[in-house]
Amino acid sequence: MEAFKTLIWLVNIFSAIAVIFLVLMQHGKGADAGAAFGTGSAQGVFGASGSANFLSRSTAIAAVVFFCTCLALAYVHANKNTGGLDFNTAPAQTAPATPPATPAQQGGGQPVIPE
């Protein structure tokens, strides 16, 4: 079970890093105006449609993987094995404890003889 949780954690971390990286790679709304004036174009690398389709689809896939792993971790944590102890049951009935002896009952160093 621990290996499964570790695998989910690793996929979660890598998908979070992928989402961050892919969001930072995308152009903002004003970036297309700069490309028209010769500052660069993404058509050569990502095809005729530019980087918008590739990066937005990749971001969506990484986000879905991230949310699924988050839900899986929440499910595993909520249903974890408690090692055989069930903390949701009522406590077992125990015998009442005997009250502690008072100094008068202790006899001041003398042995107390029960009656």
KENUTOR-269976 format. One record per residue: x, y, z of N, C-alpha, C in turn. Coordinates in steps of 0.2 Angstrom, whole numbers, plus 5000, padded with zeros to 4 digits. Each point is the difference from the previous one (the first is absolute). Layout:
N
XYZXYZXYZ
...
//
This chain:
115
500449945000499650065000500450065000
500650005004500450065000500350014993
500249954996500350014994499550034995
499349985001499550034996499950085001
500150015007499950075002500650044997
500649975000500650044998499950014992
499849954997499950014993499550054998
499550015004499550054999500350075001
500450005006500350065002500550034994
500449954997500450024995499750034994
499449964998499650024994499750075001
499850015006499750075002500550055000
500649995002500550055000500250024993
500149954996500250014993499550034996
499349985001499550044997499950075002
500250025006499950065003500650054996
500649975000500550034997499950014992
499749954997499850014993499550054999
499550015004499550055000500350075000
500450015005500450065001500450024994
500449954998500450014994499650024994
499549964998499650014994499650075001
499850025005499650065001500550064999
500649995002500550064999500250004993
500049944996500250004993499550034996
499450015002499550024995500050085000
499850024994500050084999499450035003
500150065002499450045002499650034994
499550035002499550034995500450054995
500550045003500350054996500649974996
500249945001500649974997499950004992
499449994998499949994993500150064996
499950065003500150064997500850014999
500449985004500750015000500249954994
499749944999500349964995499850034993
499550044999499950034994500550054998
500450025004500550054999500749974999
500049945000500749974999500449985006
499749995005500349985007500149935000
499749964996500049935000499449974999
500049934998499449974998500149925003
499549975002500049945002499849944995
499950034994499749954995500649954998
500650025000500549954998500149945005
499950015006500149955005499449965001
499450035000499449965002499549994995
500150024994499649994994499650064998
499650004995499650064997499650035005
499749965005499550035005500450035006
500650005000500450035005500049965006
500350035006500149965006499350005004
499550044998499450005004499749935001
499949964995499649945001500549955003
500649994999500449965003500150015007
500250065002500150025007499350005004
499550024997499350005004499849935001
500149964995499849935001500449965005
500750025000500449975005499950025007
499850065000499850035007499449975003
499549994995499449975002500149935003
500449964996500249935002500350005007
500550045000500450005007499650025006
499550054998499650025006499549945002
499749974995499649945001500449955004
500649984998500449955004500150035007
500250065001500150035007499450005004
499450014997499450005005499849935001
500149954996499949935001500449975005
500750025000500449985005499950035007
499750065000499850035006499449975003
499549984996499549965003500249935002
500449974997500349935002500350015006
500450055001500450015007499550015005
499550044999499550015005499649945002
499849964995499749945001500449955004
500749994998500449965004500150025007
500050065001500150035007499449995004
499450014997499449995004499949925001
500249964996499949935001500649965002
500450035004500749975001499849945006
500549955000499949955005500350025006
499649995005500350035007500449955004
500249944997500449955003499649965004
499349994999499649955004499750045005
500150065002499650035005499550044997
499450005003499450044997499950055005
500150064998499950065005499350025000
499649984996499350024999499549965005
500249955003499649965004500050035008
499549985003499950025007500649975004
500250045005500649975005499749945004
500449955001499849945004499950025007
499549975003499850015007500649975005
500250045004500649985005499750005007
500349975004499850005007500250065003
499650035005500150065003500750005004
500450055000500650005004499950015007
500449975004499950015007500350075002
499650035005500350075002500650005003
500550055000500649995003499950015008
500449975003500050005008500250075002
499650025005500150065004500649995005
500350065002500549995005499849975006
499450015002499749975007500049924999
499849984994499949934999500749974999
500550034998500749984999500349985007
499950045005500249985007500750035001
500250054996500650045002500649955001
500149954995500649965000499849935004
499550005003499849945004499649954994
500149945001499749964995499250005001
499650004995499350015000499749935000
499649985005499749935000499350014998
499849974994499350004998499549975005
499450035000499549975005499649954997
//
